[in-house]
């Protein structure tokens, strides 16, 4: 290729700083992905706390022990919901750990 060909190609290139890609389509695509995948990203606590409560009521633990586990499960759910409302991951995690402990105790 001669020098003239390179000049012709260079004439079609954008000026420096003016040819940056438009980020709007990329941001729109990212937002669509988040909206579409929202249900898949839902917290397991919203589903598991009611499920474990039902499982607990149907379990064979003594009534005294059941009362204790129901109280712990309730505390865990309250802590988890508080963490969600405050955006506090450590509170959400602490609530889920209580949930997991109760699940272990009833054999789920």
PyMOL commands that set and color helices and strands:
alter all, ss='L'
color gray80, all
select helices_A, chain A and resi 3-11+24-37+39-41+45-57+63-86+89-105
alter helices_A, ss='H'
color red, helices_A
deselect
rebuild
show_as cartoon
